[in-house]
Amino acid sequence: MDLVTVTVQISRILDLLEKPELFQPNQLKTACKIIDIVARSIGQGILSDNELARKIARLLGLPKLQKEVRITLVSLTALWDF
């Protein structure tokens, strides 16, 4: 799998996380786990892509963001090397 494919898939997951009502609880957990796995992998650099970073920032700004999603995204930003 190439980086473009992974970036597109992560982008789709982030878009869906804006609408958690579309997820079953186990699907939400899986989506968060996927983001966590990518963040801790050698491919973590794709998460600093401008578009993905904007989506992550937008999600973190949502007042009703699911707790599990917020924890995942905050943990992700802690892994970034600024």
N, C-alpha and C positions, 0 to 999 in steps of 0.2 A: 504494500500500500504506500502510495506516495504522500508527500506533505500536503499537496493541494487537496487530495481526497479527504485526508484527516481534518484539514482546516474547514472544508465545506461541511463535514459531518458535525464537528464541534459547533460550528455556526448554527446549524439546524437545531442542535440540542439547546443551545442558549436561547434561540428564538422560542422554542417550546417551553422553556422554563419560565418565560413571562406569563404563561397560561397554565399554571399547575393543575387547574381543574380538569385539564385534558389527560392527566396522568392518573394511573392507578398508583397506590402507594409504593408498590414494588418497582414500578417503572420509574418513579421519581428517584428512588434510591439507586437504581441502576444508572440513571442519567448522571447523578452526582458522582457515582463511583467511576464512570467513564472519564469524567473531567478530572477527577483525582488521579486516576492511573496515568493519563496523558501528562498531567502536571508533574508527576514524579518520574516520568520516563525521559529518555534521551531526546524525545521530540517536544519537550516542554517549551521550546522556543516559539512554537507556532502559536502559543497562547498569548504572546506579546504582539501578535499581528494587530495592526491598528484597528481593523474592523472588530476583531474579537475583543480587544481591550475596551473599546467603546461599548460593546454589548454587555460586557461584564460590569463596567461602571454603571451603565443604565440599570441593570438588574439590581445592583447593590443600592441604588437610589429608590427602588420601589418600596413603599411603606408596608405593603402586605406580602412581601417576599417570604416564602416558606422558610422556616427556621433551618431545615436541613440544607436547602439551597444556599442560604446566606452563609452558613458555616463552611460549606464547600468552597464558595467563592472567596471568602475572607482567608481561608487556609491557602488557597491558590495564590492570592496576591502576596501572602507572606513568603511564598517560595520564589517570587520574582526577585531577580538581582538588579536593583535599581542603580 
